[in-house]
Amino acid sequence: QVQLVESGGGLVQAGGSLRLSCASSGSISSINAMGWYRQAPEKQREFVARITSDGRINYADSVRGRFTISRDNAKNTVSLQMNSLKPEDTAVYYCNALQLRPFYDYWGQGTQVTVSS
């Protein structure tokens, strides 16, 4: 089992920045990748960014160049630095931990990010 706790959401004006953090605990060694997803009202949850255990990083096209994912292995945390925020970035952001064998997706409780125009 893996537990994920997000922090760092809030309200920011367009063009501003926020930093999200995800603290993980439990069977961390079984995790192959950690990342962030988001879900806006009345929309499906969508991929934002991911970092694998060997350091490979992927971003959604909508955030590439504005968001940066990073990890601190010593603290078992993954962070998402969000710059140049837009109103369309408004969503609940969820931390995700992917375990491949056996396959399992772990999710945090989510943190609200609201960007005002």
Stockholm file with secondary structure:
# STOCKHOLM 1.0

chainA/1-117         QVQLVESGGGLVQAGGSLRLSCASSGSISSINAMGWYRQAPEKQREFVARITSDGRINYADSVRGRFTISRDNAKNTVSLQMNSLKPEDTAVYYCNALQLRPFYDYWGQGTQVTVSS
#=GR chainA/1-117 SS CEEEEEECCEEEETTCCEEEEEEEEESGGGCCEEEEEEECTTSCCEEEEEEETTCCEEECTTTBTTEEEEEETTTTEEEEEECSCCGGGCEEEEEEEEEETTEEEEECCCEEEEEEC
#=GC SS_cons         CEEEEEECCEEEETTCCEEEEEEEEESGGGCCEEEEEEECTTSCCEEEEEEETTCCEEECTTTBTTEEEEEETTTTEEEEEECSCCGGGCEEEEEEEEEETTEEEEECCCEEEEEEC
//
